Amino acid sequence: MNILKTKPFDPAEYLDNDEAVASYMTDALETGDPSFVADALGVVARARGMSEVARQAGVSRESLYRALSAEGNPELGTVMRVMQALGLQLSVTPAKHGNAA
């Protein structure tokens, strides 16, 4: 019997350029799921080096891991500081489904 060895998928391994990071974060934001967005931001931070991102964002590495997990609920200020530390910015476009008031 052949035993197939696998390892867990880690998207951070594939976020090796700015375009991949931007696409990943755009997809996460488009879900509208805050916990998924926080987790995705955490994946990007891991890909770039969590300790360095935490230092640049002015938070402890442990707090950043906690805030940017699927169970985390980071404050908008934390998200903005992390985005800046990652060299990312948020932008707004009209929703594709046209829910304009």
Secondary structure, DSSP 8 states (H G I E B T S, - for coil): ----------GGGG--SHHHHHHHHHHHHHHT-HHHHHHHHHHHHHHH-HHHHHHHHTS-HHHHHHHTSTT----HHHHHHHHHHTT--------TT----
